[in-house]
Amino acid sequence: MVIRKLREYLERNSIGILWVSAQMGISYRALLRVMDDGDFNMSTVDKICDYLDCQPGDLFEVKK
């Protein structure tokens, strides 16, 4: 099972999702899909990681 941690990451760093959306030019809905249980593509995750200067492991956790 993959645990999505983008919401936690943003909250922990006092970053608002609307602000990230506006600054990155990624739609609010696309960010919500990454944060919640929606489908998303890895290019979106790559853009988020580049912008936030983090790794995918900071945003996702695999639990067995």
N, CA, C and O atoms as a Tripos MOL2 file, in Angstrom:
@<TRIPOS>MOLECULE
protein
  256   255    64     0     0
PROTEIN
NO_CHARGES

@<TRIPOS>ATOM
      1 N           0.8350   -1.1690    0.0000 N.3       1 MET1
      2 CA          0.0000    0.0000    0.0000 C.3       1 MET1
      3 C           0.8890    1.2450    0.0000 C.2       1 MET1
      4 O           1.9030    1.2990    0.6970 O.2       1 MET1
      5 N           0.4950    2.2330   -0.7870 N.am      2 VAL2
      6 CA          1.2590    3.4880   -0.8540 C.3       2 VAL2
      7 C           0.5170    4.5480   -0.0440 C.2       2 VAL2
      8 O          -0.6610    4.8170   -0.2810 O.2       2 VAL2
      9 N           1.2170    5.1370    0.9030 N.am      3 ILE3
     10 CA          0.6790    6.2100    1.7350 C.3       3 ILE3
     11 C           1.1140    7.5340    1.1210 C.2       3 ILE3
     12 O           2.3030    7.7650    0.9040 O.2       3 ILE3
     13 N           0.1540    8.3940    0.8460 N.am      4 ARG4
     14 CA          0.4560    9.7070    0.2630 C.3       4 ARG4
     15 C           0.6870   10.7200    1.3780 C.2       4 ARG4
     16 O          -0.1340   10.8580    2.2850 O.2       4 ARG4
     17 N           1.8040   11.4210    1.3030 N.am      5 LYS5
     18 CA          2.1810   12.3290    2.3810 C.3       5 LYS5
     19 C           2.3530   13.7810    1.9370 C.2       5 LYS5
     20 O           2.9090   14.5900    2.6810 O.2       5 LYS5
     21 N           1.8820   14.1230    0.7310 N.am      6 LEU6
     22 CA          2.0420   15.4950    0.2490 C.3       6 LEU6
     23 C           1.3280   16.4870    1.1570 C.2       6 LEU6
     24 O           1.8750   17.5420    1.4770 O.2       6 LEU6
     25 N           0.1170   16.1540    1.5700 N.am      7 ARG7
     26 CA         -0.6390   17.0540    2.4500 C.3       7 ARG7
     27 C           0.1360   17.3170    3.7500 C.2       7 ARG7
     28 O           0.2510   18.4590    4.1940 O.2       7 ARG7
     29 N           0.6560   16.2560    4.3440 N.am      8 GLU8
     30 CA          1.4540   16.3970    5.5700 C.3       8 GLU8
     31 C           2.6960   17.2440    5.3250 C.2       8 GLU8
     32 O           3.0460   18.0960    6.1430 O.2       8 GLU8
     33 N           3.3610   17.0080    4.1970 N.am      9 TYR9
     34 CA          4.5710   17.7510    3.8640 C.3       9 TYR9
     35 C           4.2700   19.2460    3.7620 C.2       9 TYR9
     36 O           5.0010   20.0720    4.3090 O.2       9 TYR9
     37 N           3.1930   19.5830    3.0610 N.am     10 LEU10
     38 CA          2.8260   20.9930    2.9080 C.3      10 LEU10
     39 C           2.4690   21.6160    4.2500 C.2      10 LEU10
     40 O           2.8970   22.7300    4.5510 O.2      10 LEU10
     41 N           1.6900   20.9050    5.0590 N.am     11 GLU11
     42 CA          1.3010   21.4290    6.3770 C.3      11 GLU11
     43 C           2.5110   21.6090    7.2750 C.2      11 GLU11
     44 O           2.6360   22.6210    7.9650 O.2      11 GLU11
     45 N           3.3990   20.6310    7.2670 N.am     12 ARG12
     46 CA          4.6010   20.6850    8.1160 C.3      12 ARG12
     47 C           5.4930   21.8720    7.7450 C.2      12 ARG12
     48 O           6.1690   22.4420    8.6020 O.2      12 ARG12
     49 N           5.4890   22.2350    6.4670 N.am     13 ASN13
     50 CA          6.3290   23.3360    5.9910 C.3      13 ASN13
     51 C           5.5500   24.6300    5.7960 C.2      13 ASN13
     52 O           6.0510   25.5750    5.1870 O.2      13 ASN13
     53 N           4.3170   24.6720    6.3160 N.am     14 SER14
     54 CA          3.4550   25.8640    6.2370 C.3      14 SER14
     55 C           3.3090   26.3780    4.8050 C.2      14 SER14
     56 O           3.4350   27.5720    4.5370 O.2      14 SER14
     57 N           3.0420   25.4480    3.9030 N.am     15 ILE15
     58 CA          2.8590   25.7810    2.4920 C.3      15 ILE15
     59 C           1.4180   25.4650    2.1190 C.2      15 ILE15
     60 O           0.9420   24.3570    2.3670 O.2      15 ILE15
     61 N           0.7270   26.4210    1.5300 N.am     16 GLY16
     62 CA         -0.6580   26.2170    1.1240 C.3      16 GLY16
     63 C          -0.7570   25.6110   -0.2650 C.2      16 GLY16
     64 O           0.0310   25.9350   -1.1540 O.2      16 GLY16
     65 N          -1.7290   24.7310   -0.4430 N.am     17 ILE17
     66 CA         -1.9000   24.0670   -1.7340 C.3      17 ILE17
     67 C          -2.2780   25.0530   -2.8350 C.2      17 ILE17
     68 O          -1.8230   24.9100   -3.9700 O.2      17 ILE17
     69 N          -3.0920   26.0390   -2.5220 N.am     18 LEU18
     70 CA         -3.4560   27.0250   -3.5340 C.3      18 LEU18
     71 C          -2.2420   27.8390   -3.9740 C.2      18 LEU18
     72 O          -2.1020   28.1660   -5.1520 O.2      18 LEU18
     73 N          -1.3750   28.1620   -3.0340 N.am     19 TRP19
     74 CA         -0.1610   28.9050   -3.3410 C.3      19 TRP19
     75 C           0.7430   28.0680   -4.2490 C.2      19 TRP19
     76 O           1.2680   28.5710   -5.2420 O.2      19 TRP19
     77 N           0.9210   26.7890   -3.9030 N.am     20 VAL20
     78 CA          1.7570   25.9030   -4.7130 C.3      20 VAL20
     79 C           1.1790   25.7940   -6.1230 C.2      20 VAL20
     80 O           1.9090   25.8700   -7.1110 O.2      20 VAL20
     81 N          -0.1140   25.6200   -6.2010 N.am     21 SER21
     82 CA         -0.7790   25.5130   -7.5020 C.3      21 SER21
     83 C          -0.5140   26.7500   -8.3580 C.2      21 SER21
     84 O          -0.1540   26.6360   -9.5290 O.2      21 SER21
     85 N          -0.6910   27.9090   -7.7760 N.am     22 ALA22
     86 CA         -0.4910   29.1630   -8.5160 C.3      22 ALA22
     87 C           0.9710   29.3580   -8.9010 C.2      22 ALA22
     88 O           1.2610   29.7690  -10.0250 O.2      22 ALA22
     89 N           1.8810   29.0760   -8.0030 N.am     23 GLN23
     90 CA          3.3090   29.2820   -8.2700 C.3      23 GLN23
     91 C           3.8490   28.3070   -9.3060 C.2      23 GLN23
     92 O           4.7030   28.6660  -10.1180 O.2      23 GLN23
     93 N           3.3520   27.0720   -9.2790 N.am     24 MET24
     94 CA          3.8670   26.0390  -10.1680 C.3      24 MET24
     95 C           3.1540   25.9990  -11.5090 C.2      24 MET24
     96 O           3.6860   25.4700  -12.4850 O.2      24 MET24
     97 N           1.9600   26.5540  -11.5580 N.am     25 GLY25
     98 CA          1.1810   26.4380  -12.7820 C.3      25 GLY25
     99 C           0.5660   25.0650  -12.9570 C.2      25 GLY25
    100 O           0.2220   24.6690  -14.0710 O.2      25 GLY25
    101 N           0.4270   24.3380  -11.8590 N.am     26 ILE26
    102 CA         -0.2400   23.0310  -11.8640 C.3      26 ILE26
    103 C          -1.6320   23.2470  -11.2830 C.2      26 ILE26
    104 O          -1.7980   23.9700  -10.3000 O.2      26 ILE26
    105 N          -2.6090   22.6290  -11.8820 N.am     27 SER27
    106 CA         -3.9740   22.8440  -11.4090 C.3      27 SER27
    107 C          -4.1600   22.3370   -9.9810 C.2      27 SER27
    108 O          -3.5080   21.3930   -9.5330 O.2      27 SER27
    109 N          -5.0660   22.9990   -9.2970 N.am     28 TYR28
    110 CA         -5.4340   22.6060   -7.9360 C.3      28 TYR28
    111 C          -5.9110   21.1560   -7.9320 C.2      28 TYR28
    112 O          -5.5660   20.3860   -7.0350 O.2      28 TYR28
    113 N          -6.7020   20.7890   -8.9340 N.am     29 ARG29
    114 CA         -7.2200   19.4110   -9.0240 C.3      29 ARG29
    115 C          -6.0860   18.3950   -9.1740 C.2      29 ARG29
    116 O          -6.1380   17.3160   -8.5830 O.2      29 ARG29
    117 N          -5.0580   18.7370   -9.9670 N.am     30 ALA30
    118 CA         -3.9270   17.8180  -10.1400 C.3      30 ALA30
    119 C          -3.2120   17.5920   -8.8180 C.2      30 ALA30
    120 O          -2.8210   16.4680   -8.5030 O.2      30 ALA30
    121 N          -3.0400   18.6570   -8.0460 N.am     31 LEU31
    122 CA         -2.4080   18.5050   -6.7320 C.3      31 LEU31
    123 C          -3.2760   17.6830   -5.7960 C.2      31 LEU31
    124 O          -2.7630   16.8640   -5.0330 O.2      31 LEU31
    125 N          -4.5750   17.8920   -5.8460 N.am     32 LEU32
    126 CA         -5.4820   17.0920   -5.0110 C.3      32 LEU32
    127 C          -5.4050   15.6130   -5.3760 C.2      32 LEU32
    128 O          -5.4670   14.7560   -4.4950 O.2      32 LEU32
    129 N          -5.2710   15.3080   -6.6580 N.am     33 ARG33
    130 CA         -5.1670   13.9020   -7.0700 C.3      33 ARG33
    131 C          -3.9090   13.2620   -6.4880 C.2      33 ARG33
    132 O          -3.9270   12.0910   -6.1080 O.2      33 ARG33
    133 N          -2.8240   14.0210   -6.4170 N.am     34 VAL34
    134 CA         -1.6000   13.4870   -5.8200 C.3      34 VAL34
    135 C          -1.7790   13.3300   -4.3120 C.2      34 VAL34
    136 O          -1.2770   12.3720   -3.7230 O.2      34 VAL34
    137 N          -2.4910   14.2630   -3.6860 N.am     35 MET35
    138 CA         -2.6570   14.2250   -2.2290 C.3      35 MET35
    139 C          -3.6690   13.1810   -1.7850 C.2      35 MET35
    140 O          -3.5020   12.5620   -0.7340 O.2      35 MET35
    141 N          -4.6990   12.9840   -2.5630 N.am     36 ASP36
    142 CA         -5.7590   12.0610   -2.1770 C.3      36 ASP36
    143 C          -5.6410   10.7740   -2.9940 C.2      36 ASP36
    144 O          -4.5400   10.4170   -3.4110 O.2      36 ASP36
    145 N          -6.7100   10.0970   -3.2230 N.am     37 ASP37
    146 CA         -6.6390    8.7960   -3.8820 C.3      37 ASP37
    147 C          -6.9190    8.8410   -5.3750 C.2      37 ASP37
    148 O          -7.3960    7.8560   -5.9400 O.2      37 ASP37
    149 N          -6.6360    9.9530   -6.0200 N.am     38 GLY38
    150 CA         -6.8690   10.0510   -7.4600 C.3      38 GLY38
    151 C          -5.6930    9.5340   -8.2670 C.2      38 GLY38
    152 O          -4.6050    9.3070   -7.7380 O.2      38 GLY38
    153 N          -5.9330    9.3540   -9.5480 N.am     39 ASP39
    154 CA         -4.8660    8.9560  -10.4580 C.3      39 ASP39
    155 C          -4.0400   10.1870  -10.8390 C.2      39 ASP39
    156 O          -4.5800   11.2840  -10.9860 O.2      39 ASP39
    157 N          -2.7510    9.9990  -10.9950 N.am     40 PHE40
    158 CA         -1.8670   11.0880  -11.3910 C.3      40 PHE40
    159 C          -0.7060   10.4920  -12.1670 C.2      40 PHE40
    160 O          -0.4760    9.2840  -12.1270 O.2      40 PHE40
    161 N           0.0250   11.3490  -12.8750 N.am     41 ASN41
    162 CA          1.1930   10.8340  -13.5770 C.3      41 ASN41
    163 C           2.4660   11.3070  -12.8860 C.2      41 ASN41
    164 O           2.4720   12.2850  -12.1390 O.2      41 ASN41
    165 N           3.5200   10.5920  -13.1560 N.am     42 MET42
    166 CA          4.7800   10.8630  -12.4570 C.3      42 MET42
    167 C           5.3970   12.1940  -12.8650 C.2      42 MET42
    168 O           6.2030   12.7450  -12.1160 O.2      42 MET42
    169 N           5.0460   12.7190  -14.0150 N.am     43 SER43
    170 CA          5.5900   14.0270  -14.3910 C.3      43 SER43
    171 C           5.0850   15.1030  -13.4270 C.2      43 SER43
    172 O           5.7940   16.0700  -13.1500 O.2      43 SER43
    173 N           3.8690   14.9380  -12.9200 N.am     44 THR44
    174 CA          3.3410   15.8720  -11.9220 C.3      44 THR44
    175 C           4.1460   15.7600  -10.6340 C.2      44 THR44
    176 O           4.5060   16.7730  -10.0340 O.2      44 THR44
    177 N           4.4250   14.5430  -10.2110 N.am     45 VAL45
    178 CA          5.2310   14.3340   -8.9970 C.3      45 VAL45
    179 C           6.6240   14.9080   -9.1980 C.2      45 VAL45
    180 O           7.1750   15.5210   -8.2840 O.2      45 VAL45
    181 N           7.1980   14.7210  -10.3730 N.am     46 ASP46
    182 CA          8.5180   15.2640  -10.6740 C.3      46 ASP46
    183 C           8.5240   16.7860  -10.5560 C.2      46 ASP46
    184 O           9.4480   17.3600   -9.9800 O.2      46 ASP46
    185 N           7.5060   17.4370  -11.0940 N.am     47 LYS47
    186 CA          7.4070   18.8970  -11.0050 C.3      47 LYS47
    187 C           7.2650   19.3530   -9.5560 C.2      47 LYS47
    188 O           7.8870   20.3310   -9.1400 O.2      47 LYS47
    189 N           6.4420   18.6360   -8.7920 N.am     48 ILE48
    190 CA          6.2500   18.9870   -7.3800 C.3      48 ILE48
    191 C           7.5660   18.8540   -6.6260 C.2      48 ILE48
    192 O           7.9400   19.7410   -5.8590 O.2      48 ILE48
    193 N           8.2640   17.7490   -6.8430 N.am     49 CYS49
    194 CA          9.5470   17.5330   -6.1570 C.3      49 CYS49
    195 C          10.5800   18.5820   -6.5550 C.2      49 CYS49
    196 O          11.3250   19.0700   -5.7050 O.2      49 CYS49
    197 N          10.6290   18.9290   -7.8250 N.am     50 ASP50
    198 CA         11.5560   19.9800   -8.2530 C.3      50 ASP50
    199 C          11.2270   21.2940   -7.5640 C.2      50 ASP50
    200 O          12.1200   21.9820   -7.0700 O.2      50 ASP50
    201 N           9.9600   21.6400   -7.5320 N.am     51 TYR51
    202 CA          9.5430   22.9170   -6.9430 C.3      51 TYR51
    203 C           9.7920   22.9570   -5.4320 C.2      51 TYR51
    204 O          10.2830   23.9560   -4.9070 O.2      51 TYR51
    205 N           9.4500   21.8710   -4.7410 N.am     52 LEU52
    206 CA          9.5960   21.8330   -3.2840 C.3      52 LEU52
    207 C          10.9940   21.4190   -2.8360 C.2      52 LEU52
    208 O          11.2880   21.4070   -1.6410 O.2      52 LEU52
    209 N          11.8580   21.0800   -3.7960 N.am     53 ASP53
    210 CA         13.2130   20.6150   -3.5000 C.3      53 ASP53
    211 C          13.1670   19.4240   -2.5410 C.2      53 ASP53
    212 O          13.8050   19.4190   -1.4880 O.2      53 ASP53
    213 N          12.3880   18.4170   -2.9440 N.am     54 CYS54
    214 CA         12.2660   17.2100   -2.1260 C.3      54 CYS54
    215 C          12.3540   15.9910   -3.0340 C.2      54 CYS54
    216 O          12.4850   16.1220   -4.2510 O.2      54 CYS54
    217 N          12.2810   14.8250   -2.4490 N.am     55 GLN55
    218 CA         12.3280   13.5560   -3.1620 C.3      55 GLN55
    219 C          10.9510   12.8860   -3.0910 C.2      55 GLN55
    220 O          10.1780   13.1740   -2.1770 O.2      55 GLN55
    221 N          10.6330   11.9980   -4.0380 N.am     56 PRO56
    222 CA          9.3590   11.2830   -3.9690 C.3      56 PRO56
    223 C           9.1410   10.5690   -2.6310 C.2      56 PRO56
    224 O           8.0080   10.4520   -2.1630 O.2      56 PRO56
    225 N          10.2080   10.1020   -2.0300 N.am     57 GLY57
    226 CA         10.1130    9.4480   -0.7270 C.3      57 GLY57
    227 C           9.6190   10.3880    0.3770 C.2      57 GLY57
    228 O           9.1330    9.9240    1.4090 O.2      57 GLY57
    229 N           9.7370   11.6910    0.1700 N.am     58 ASP58
    230 CA          9.2090   12.6530    1.1360 C.3      58 ASP58
    231 C           7.6900   12.7690    1.0020 C.2      58 ASP58
    232 O           7.0100   13.2100    1.9290 O.2      58 ASP58
    233 N           7.1660   12.3690   -0.1550 N.am     59 LEU59
    234 CA          5.7490   12.5510   -0.4470 C.3      59 LEU59
    235 C           4.9530   11.2510   -0.4270 C.2      59 LEU59
    236 O           3.7240   11.2660   -0.3710 O.2      59 LEU59
    237 N           5.6630   10.1280   -0.4720 N.am     60 PHE60
    238 CA          5.0040    8.8130   -0.5080 C.3      60 PHE60
    239 C           5.7580    7.8400    0.3870 C.2      60 PHE60
    240 O           6.9730    7.9370    0.5620 O.2      60 PHE60
    241 N           5.0120    6.9110    0.9420 N.am     61 GLU61
    242 CA          5.6090    5.8630    1.7680 C.3      61 GLU61
    243 C           4.9590    4.5380    1.3800 C.2      61 GLU61
    244 O           3.7430    4.4610    1.2070 O.2      61 GLU61
    245 N           5.7750    3.5020    1.2460 N.am     62 VAL62
    246 CA          5.2330    2.1860    0.9090 C.3      62 VAL62
    247 C           5.1590    1.3720    2.1950 C.2      62 VAL62
    248 O           6.1520    1.1950    2.9000 O.2      62 VAL62
    249 N           3.9460    0.8780    2.4830 N.am     63 LYS63
    250 CA          3.7500    0.0190    3.6540 C.3      63 LYS63
    251 C           3.2880   -1.3330    3.1720 C.2      63 LYS63
    252 O           2.4480   -1.4410    2.2780 O.2      63 LYS63
    253 N           3.8450   -2.3590    3.7750 N.am     64 LYS64
    254 CA          3.4750   -3.7360    3.3970 C.3      64 LYS64
    255 C           2.4840   -4.2880    4.3770 C.2      64 LYS64
    256 O           2.0480   -5.4300    4.2380 O.2      64 LYS64
@<TRIPOS>BOND
     1     1     2 1
     2     2     3 1
     3     3     4 2
     4     3     5 am
     5     5     6 1
     6     6     7 1
     7     7     8 2
     8     7     9 am
     9     9    10 1
    10    10    11 1
    11    11    12 2
    12    11    13 am
    13    13    14 1
    14    14    15 1
    15    15    16 2
    16    15    17 am
    17    17    18 1
    18    18    19 1
    19    19    20 2
    20    19    21 am
    21    21    22 1
    22    22    23 1
    23    23    24 2
    24    23    25 am
    25    25    26 1
    26    26    27 1
    27    27    28 2
    28    27    29 am
    29    29    30 1
    30    30    31 1
    31    31    32 2
    32    31    33 am
    33    33    34 1
    34    34    35 1
    35    35    36 2
    36    35    37 am
    37    37    38 1
    38    38    39 1
    39    39    40 2
    40    39    41 am
    41    41    42 1
    42    42    43 1
    43    43    44 2
    44    43    45 am
    45    45    46 1
    46    46    47 1
    47    47    48 2
    48    47    49 am
    49    49    50 1
    50    50    51 1
    51    51    52 2
    52    51    53 am
    53    53    54 1
    54    54    55 1
    55    55    56 2
    56    55    57 am
    57    57    58 1
    58    58    59 1
    59    59    60 2
    60    59    61 am
    61    61    62 1
    62    62    63 1
    63    63    64 2
    64    63    65 am
    65    65    66 1
    66    66    67 1
    67    67    68 2
    68    67    69 am
    69    69    70 1
    70    70    71 1
    71    71    72 2
    72    71    73 am
    73    73    74 1
    74    74    75 1
    75    75    76 2
    76    75    77 am
    77    77    78 1
    78    78    79 1
    79    79    80 2
    80    79    81 am
    81    81    82 1
    82    82    83 1
    83    83    84 2
    84    83    85 am
    85    85    86 1
    86    86    87 1
    87    87    88 2
    88    87    89 am
    89    89    90 1
    90    90    91 1
    91    91    92 2
    92    91    93 am
    93    93    94 1
    94    94    95 1
    95    95    96 2
    96    95    97 am
    97    97    98 1
    98    98    99 1
    99    99   100 2
   100    99   101 am
   101   101   102 1
   102   102   103 1
   103   103   104 2
   104   103   105 am
   105   105   106 1
   106   106   107 1
   107   107   108 2
   108   107   109 am
   109   109   110 1
   110   110   111 1
   111   111   112 2
   112   111   113 am
   113   113   114 1
   114   114   115 1
   115   115   116 2
   116   115   117 am
   117   117   118 1
   118   118   119 1
   119   119   120 2
   120   119   121 am
   121   121   122 1
   122   122   123 1
   123   123   124 2
   124   123   125 am
   125   125   126 1
   126   126   127 1
   127   127   128 2
   128   127   129 am
   129   129   130 1
   130   130   131 1
   131   131   132 2
   132   131   133 am
   133   133   134 1
   134   134   135 1
   135   135   136 2
   136   135   137 am
   137   137   138 1
   138   138   139 1
   139   139   140 2
   140   139   141 am
   141   141   142 1
   142   142   143 1
   143   143   144 2
   144   143   145 am
   145   145   146 1
   146   146   147 1
   147   147   148 2
   148   147   149 am
   149   149   150 1
   150   150   151 1
   151   151   152 2
   152   151   153 am
   153   153   154 1
   154   154   155 1
   155   155   156 2
   156   155   157 am
   157   157   158 1
   158   158   159 1
   159   159   160 2
   160   159   161 am
   161   161   162 1
   162   162   163 1
   163   163   164 2
   164   163   165 am
   165   165   166 1
   166   166   167 1
   167   167   168 2
   168   167   169 am
   169   169   170 1
   170   170   171 1
   171   171   172 2
   172   171   173 am
   173   173   174 1
   174   174   175 1
   175   175   176 2
   176   175   177 am
   177   177   178 1
   178   178   179 1
   179   179   180 2
   180   179   181 am
   181   181   182 1
   182   182   183 1
   183   183   184 2
   184   183   185 am
   185   185   186 1
   186   186   187 1
   187   187   188 2
   188   187   189 am
   189   189   190 1
   190   190   191 1
   191   191   192 2
   192   191   193 am
   193   193   194 1
   194   194   195 1
   195   195   196 2
   196   195   197 am
   197   197   198 1
   198   198   199 1
   199   199   200 2
   200   199   201 am
   201   201   202 1
   202   202   203 1
   203   203   204 2
   204   203   205 am
   205   205   206 1
   206   206   207 1
   207   207   208 2
   208   207   209 am
   209   209   210 1
   210   210   211 1
   211   211   212 2
   212   211   213 am
   213   213   214 1
   214   214   215 1
   215   215   216 2
   216   215   217 am
   217   217   218 1
   218   218   219 1
   219   219   220 2
   220   219   221 am
   221   221   222 1
   222   222   223 1
   223   223   224 2
   224   223   225 am
   225   225   226 1
   226   226   227 1
   227   227   228 2
   228   227   229 am
   229   229   230 1
   230   230   231 1
   231   231   232 2
   232   231   233 am
   233   233   234 1
   234   234   235 1
   235   235   236 2
   236   235   237 am
   237   237   238 1
   238   238   239 1
   239   239   240 2
   240   239   241 am
   241   241   242 1
   242   242   243 1
   243   243   244 2
   244   243   245 am
   245   245   246 1
   246   246   247 1
   247   247   248 2
   248   247   249 am
   249   249   250 1
   250   250   251 1
   251   251   252 2
   252   251   253 am
   253   253   254 1
   254   254   255 1
   255   255   256 2
@<TRIPOS>SUBSTRUCTURE
     1 MET1         2 RESIDUE 1 A MET
     2 VAL2         6 RESIDUE 1 A VAL
     3 ILE3        10 RESIDUE 1 A ILE
     4 ARG4        14 RESIDUE 1 A ARG
     5 LYS5        18 RESIDUE 1 A LYS
     6 LEU6        22 RESIDUE 1 A LEU
     7 ARG7        26 RESIDUE 1 A ARG
     8 GLU8        30 RESIDUE 1 A GLU
     9 TYR9        34 RESIDUE 1 A TYR
    10 LEU10       38 RESIDUE 1 A LEU
    11 GLU11       42 RESIDUE 1 A GLU
    12 ARG12       46 RESIDUE 1 A ARG
    13 ASN13       50 RESIDUE 1 A ASN
    14 SER14       54 RESIDUE 1 A SER
    15 ILE15       58 RESIDUE 1 A ILE
    16 GLY16       62 RESIDUE 1 A GLY
    17 ILE17       66 RESIDUE 1 A ILE
    18 LEU18       70 RESIDUE 1 A LEU
    19 TRP19       74 RESIDUE 1 A TRP
    20 VAL20       78 RESIDUE 1 A VAL
    21 SER21       82 RESIDUE 1 A SER
    22 ALA22       86 RESIDUE 1 A ALA
    23 GLN23       90 RESIDUE 1 A GLN
    24 MET24       94 RESIDUE 1 A MET
    25 GLY25       98 RESIDUE 1 A GLY
    26 ILE26      102 RESIDUE 1 A ILE
    27 SER27      106 RESIDUE 1 A SER
    28 TYR28      110 RESIDUE 1 A TYR
    29 ARG29      114 RESIDUE 1 A ARG
    30 ALA30      118 RESIDUE 1 A ALA
    31 LEU31      122 RESIDUE 1 A LEU
    32 LEU32      126 RESIDUE 1 A LEU
    33 ARG33      130 RESIDUE 1 A ARG
    34 VAL34      134 RESIDUE 1 A VAL
    35 MET35      138 RESIDUE 1 A MET
    36 ASP36      142 RESIDUE 1 A ASP
    37 ASP37      146 RESIDUE 1 A ASP
    38 GLY38      150 RESIDUE 1 A GLY
    39 ASP39      154 RESIDUE 1 A ASP
    40 PHE40      158 RESIDUE 1 A PHE
    41 ASN41      162 RESIDUE 1 A ASN
    42 MET42      166 RESIDUE 1 A MET
    43 SER43      170 RESIDUE 1 A SER
    44 THR44      174 RESIDUE 1 A THR
    45 VAL45      178 RESIDUE 1 A VAL
    46 ASP46      182 RESIDUE 1 A ASP
    47 LYS47      186 RESIDUE 1 A LYS
    48 ILE48      190 RESIDUE 1 A ILE
    49 CYS49      194 RESIDUE 1 A CYS
    50 ASP50      198 RESIDUE 1 A ASP
    51 TYR51      202 RESIDUE 1 A TYR
    52 LEU52      206 RESIDUE 1 A LEU
    53 ASP53      210 RESIDUE 1 A ASP
    54 CYS54      214 RESIDUE 1 A CYS
    55 GLN55      218 RESIDUE 1 A GLN
    56 PRO56      222 RESIDUE 1 A PRO
    57 GLY57      226 RESIDUE 1 A GLY
    58 ASP58      230 RESIDUE 1 A ASP
    59 LEU59      234 RESIDUE 1 A LEU
    60 PHE60      238 RESIDUE 1 A PHE
    61 GLU61      242 RESIDUE 1 A GLU
    62 VAL62      246 RESIDUE 1 A VAL
    63 LYS63      250 RESIDUE 1 A LYS
    64 LYS64      254 RESIDUE 1 A LYS
